[in-house]
């Protein structure tokens, strides 16, 4: 009898803990995002997040370091545009970094910005260790 009670209790706890996972996916508020932009630069490319009233769909883009191969980043942008996420978030590390050479950093950032300008969804930056290694990188 005790086994049956314990098994029933365990099953009940499992149902209760699994219920939130079975709930509907989050939905953006009817008015869209309520983010107040500060003075530039802001850590996003735009705030025009698609809001079709359905589940929130977003993508996370990995870094460009550790073997940056030509054509991969533009191809990822093209594929993201096919997926049509409401927004894209990054994990940082979009420039080579670890330098104090502003010309080199600006060239890297210009390349990243040129590719991201083709993305149809807003892009939210997260700095990585390659992006903000030293005070000069923070300034740029």
Backbone torsions as a table, in degrees:
resi	resn	phi	psi	omega
1	UNK	NA	-41.4	-179.7
2	UNK	-62.7	-36.2	178.6
3	UNK	-62.2	-41.5	179.9
4	UNK	-64.0	-41.0	179.0
5	UNK	-66.1	-45.1	-179.7
6	UNK	-64.9	-44.4	178.6
7	UNK	-61.4	-42.3	178.3
8	UNK	-63.0	-41.5	179.4
9	UNK	-64.7	-44.0	179.5
10	UNK	-62.2	-44.0	178.8
11	UNK	-62.3	-41.3	179.7
12	UNK	-62.8	-43.8	178.5
13	UNK	-63.4	-41.9	178.9
14	UNK	-62.8	-40.4	178.3
15	UNK	-64.0	-44.2	-179.9
16	UNK	-64.0	-39.5	-178.8
17	UNK	-76.9	-26.5	-179.9
18	UNK	-83.1	-21.6	-175.7
19	UNK	-56.0	-46.2	178.6
20	UNK	-59.7	-33.8	179.9
21	UNK	-68.8	-24.5	-179.4
22	UNK	-89.6	-7.9	-179.1
23	UNK	-67.0	165.7	179.9
24	UNK	-61.4	150.7	177.1
25	UNK	-63.6	152.6	179.8
26	UNK	-61.0	149.5	-179.8
27	UNK	-123.7	138.7	176.5
28	UNK	-65.5	147.2	176.3
29	UNK	-60.5	152.8	-176.7
30	UNK	-54.7	-35.8	-179.0
31	UNK	-81.4	-0.1	-178.2
32	UNK	83.3	-162.6	-179.7
33	UNK	-74.7	144.9	177.0
34	UNK	-115.3	74.7	179.3
35	UNK	-111.6	127.7	179.0
36	UNK	-94.7	115.9	-178.3
37	UNK	-74.0	136.5	174.9
38	UNK	-93.1	-170.5	177.6
39	UNK	-65.7	144.9	179.6
40	UNK	-60.5	153.6	0.5
41	UNK	-83.3	146.9	175.4
42	UNK	-107.2	156.0	-176.7
43	UNK	-83.1	39.6	177.2
44	UNK	-152.6	162.2	178.0
45	UNK	-93.7	-13.2	179.1
46	UNK	175.7	167.3	-179.9
47	UNK	-120.4	11.3	-179.8
48	UNK	-81.7	72.5	-179.4
49	UNK	-78.5	129.3	177.0
50	UNK	-61.0	135.7	178.1
51	UNK	-135.2	89.5	-179.9
52	UNK	-89.1	2.4	179.3
53	UNK	83.2	1.7	179.1
54	UNK	-99.1	-161.0	178.8
55	UNK	-61.4	151.3	177.0
56	UNK	-77.6	126.5	178.3
57	UNK	-122.3	122.6	178.6
58	UNK	-138.3	166.1	178.5
59	UNK	-126.0	152.8	175.6
60	UNK	-116.8	124.2	-178.4
61	UNK	-102.2	131.5	-179.7
62	UNK	-79.3	178.3	-176.3
63	UNK	-75.7	172.3	-179.4
64	UNK	-107.3	8.2	-176.4
65	UNK	-99.0	169.0	178.9
66	UNK	78.8	44.3	178.6
67	UNK	109.1	44.3	178.0
68	UNK	-58.7	115.2	-178.9
69	UNK	-106.5	135.9	-179.5
70	UNK	-56.7	136.6	175.2
71	UNK	91.2	-18.1	-176.7
72	UNK	-70.5	-46.9	-178.6
73	UNK	-63.3	-47.9	176.7
74	UNK	-60.3	-35.8	178.3
75	UNK	-66.7	-38.4	177.3
76	UNK	-63.3	-41.1	177.8
77	UNK	-61.7	-44.5	179.2
78	UNK	-59.9	-43.5	-179.6
79	UNK	-69.4	-36.9	175.8
80	UNK	-62.1	-39.6	178.2
81	UNK	-63.4	-32.6	175.9
82	UNK	-68.7	-36.7	-179.2
83	UNK	-74.0	-25.8	179.3
84	UNK	55.5	53.7	175.2
85	UNK	-69.4	160.0	178.6
86	UNK	-72.7	-29.7	174.6
87	UNK	-161.2	165.7	179.8
88	UNK	-127.3	136.2	177.4
89	UNK	-114.1	152.6	179.7
90	UNK	-111.2	165.4	173.1
91	UNK	-107.8	9.0	177.4
92	UNK	87.5	-172.4	179.0
93	UNK	61.2	56.6	179.8
94	UNK	-95.6	-14.4	175.9
95	UNK	-117.8	165.4	179.7
96	UNK	-64.0	-43.8	175.6
97	UNK	68.1	-163.0	-178.3
98	UNK	53.5	43.1	178.4
99	UNK	-145.8	162.9	173.0
100	UNK	-114.2	8.2	-178.9
101	UNK	-83.1	103.8	-176.6
102	UNK	-62.9	-35.6	179.8
103	UNK	-62.1	-44.5	179.3
104	UNK	-63.8	-46.6	179.7
105	UNK	-63.0	-45.2	-179.4
106	UNK	-62.7	-37.6	177.1
107	UNK	-62.0	-44.7	178.2
108	UNK	-61.8	-46.6	-178.8
109	UNK	-66.6	-37.3	177.2
110	UNK	-61.4	-39.9	178.2
111	UNK	-63.7	-45.5	179.1
112	UNK	-62.0	-47.5	-178.9
113	UNK	-62.2	-38.4	179.5
114	UNK	-62.9	-42.4	178.6
115	UNK	-68.9	-43.1	-178.6
116	UNK	-67.2	-22.9	179.2
117	UNK	-65.2	-18.0	178.5
118	UNK	-86.2	-10.3	-179.8
119	UNK	-75.0	132.1	-176.7
120	UNK	-85.9	-8.5	179.1
121	UNK	-111.1	153.2	174.6
122	UNK	-60.2	144.7	-178.8
123	UNK	-117.3	127.5	180.0
124	UNK	-108.5	119.2	-178.2
125	UNK	-81.2	143.2	168.1
126	UNK	-126.8	124.6	-178.2
127	UNK	-72.0	143.7	174.9
128	UNK	-114.5	177.3	-177.5
129	UNK	-64.2	-27.2	177.3
130	UNK	-74.8	-27.1	-177.4
131	UNK	-81.1	-31.0	-173.5
132	UNK	-134.6	56.4	-178.0
133	UNK	-77.7	-34.5	-173.8
134	UNK	-142.7	170.3	-177.8
135	UNK	-58.8	-32.0	179.0
136	UNK	-67.2	-43.4	177.7
137	UNK	-63.5	-38.7	177.1
138	UNK	-60.8	-43.0	179.5
139	UNK	-62.3	-45.9	-178.7
140	UNK	-68.0	NA	NA
